[in-house]
Every structure is written in structure tokens, then in C-alpha cells.
Amino acid sequence: MNQAPVIGRFAPSPTGDLHFGSLVSAVGSFLEAKCAGGSWLLRVEDIDPPREVAGSAERIINDLLQLGMTPDGPVLYQSSRYDVYQQTVNSLLASGLAYPCACSRKDLPESGVYPGTCRNGIPPGKKPRSVRLNVKDDSCEFTDKIQGRVSDSPAGISGDFIIQRADGLFAYQLAVVVDDAFQGVTQVVRGADLLDSTSRQICLQKALGYPAPDYVHLPVAMSADGRKLGKRFQTDPVANKPPARSLELALLFLGQQPPANCSLDRLWNWALENWNSNLVPRKREIFPVREHSYFDWV
């Protein structure tokens, strides 16, 4: 039986410039797809205008190109897909798999798990605000290539979760599922900070009749004080080191043993011939300063 071709993707949000944590995800997704003989796509997840930083999408794309990662197709911008997301929400509402909700954040219990207040109808005197997916009480199990067997209960993690916000914008969980299916993505490689979102996305895939891709959640780079490297540090190598050195550090972080002090082209040739996902640390988080002496830049 012929196996479907691997299609991977990197999907940054334009809320800031490319930083080391997102570089790790980009490199991991690129090598996982390419070393399987597949293609690698780039998607800009620009569906939250209040959080976006002007020009960051263009700078991220340019940084990736400078680092030697060229997508196999045009860049997809989620901001061009609002009509599709609305059609998807309308379809879920019509089928009874989603429902309008009148609750605000202040109505949630301290646990943050939505108790299903509006599942059977909006209480008298209230107006609909958002749209939620009915997750029922289904458990969700999947095998992650790095993190192993994962068993989650979306009902216990979040309860019925929002797919369209009160301001009319579409939730990340909805957009990512719709666009992975649209682009034919078969492999999702990203940081383990998104591992808890996976069960909710699988719930949506089932509700929409979409196949689930294979998941690969890489360890997240953490700063010495325990924060995710989510914004550029003053000496972040993506900003302040040559592209070859940035790529070398990303490969080292991912457990590989690349040759030192070589050109970017030679480093990519080595990585494409020697990438081994079995060497990636089986962890959700890594503190570079504590565990890797070569991270002198944080």
C-alpha cells in the first residue's frame, strides 16, 4: 500500500519577531518533513489583530529564508480565511455540535473549566456572546513521536471550549484544525507548550470529519527564571548571531551533534543526511542555561 506523502508545516503567529524557541520548532518541522521525503509549508496565523506586531510576519518570513528554510508553496495567511472559518462555525451550529454561549470570563469557576451553563440553551435575560464546541465527556488518546502516549480529557481540561470569540474573532483551535485539513497537513511538529491543545483539536477534527495528523511535540526552550523563550532576548542568537550559528544551536538543542563552525549550506546538508528524531530529548521543557553550557546568550 502506498503511504500518503508527508506534509509538514510551520505556523508562527506574528506577535513578535522570530526567536530561538520558534526557530527550534521551525527547524524540527522542516527536518521531520524533508527527511521523510515530504514537503514543508509555511502558514502565518494572523487571526488575532489586537496582539499582532506590525511587520513581524514579513520579518519572520525573511528570517526563515535567510536561515535556509524555503516553503514548498505560497505562504498561507489565516486572515484571508475568515469566510471559511465562519462557514465552519455555522455548520457546527447547524449540526448541534456547537452552541451559542452568553457567559463571560467572570462567569467561569476558579478552575477555568466551563461547566456547560449554556449547553442546553441561553439562560433568560442573557444574550449570546461566543460559540462553544460541545466536547461531551469523550477522552482523547494519541501517541506523540517525542512525548509518547498521551491521554487527555478535554471535558476536564477546558470543558466546552470557544471556537468563536465574543468579539467575532475565531479561536486558534478552530483555525488551526480547518487550515491543517485544507493544506493536507499530515504531520504537526511544534513546541510541547501546545500539547494540551492537541486533545481539543482532535475533538474538532472528529466533529468535522477530518483525519488527525501525526503529532511531534518538541521540548520548549526555557529561560533561567522558568519562562518560555517567547520573545526575543537581548542576545537571542536568531537576532544577534550568524544564521549558521543559530541553526547549529537549534540542532544542538534538539539533541543532534552537528559539525561546528561550518557554512550554512554545509550545515543543512549535514542535517538533512543525519537528522535523528530519536535523539531529541523526551522532555516538555529544557532550561538551556542549566543543561547546555554552549547557551551563553540568555
ABEGO torsion letter per residue (X at the ends): XBBBBBBBBBBBBBAEBBBAAAAAAAAAAAAAAAAAGBBBBBBBBBABAAABBBGAAAAAAAAAAAAGBBBBEBBBBAAAAAAAAAAAAAAAAAAGABBBBABBAAABBAAGBBAGAAAAEBBBGBBBABBBBBAEABBBBBBBAAAEBBBBBAAAAAEBBBABBAAGBBBAAAAAAAAAAAAGBABBBBBAAAAAAAAAAAAAAAAAGBBBBBBBBBBBBBBAAGBBBABBBAABAAAABBAAAAAAAAAAAAGBBBBBGBBAAAAAAAAAAABBAAABBBBABBBAAAABAABAAX
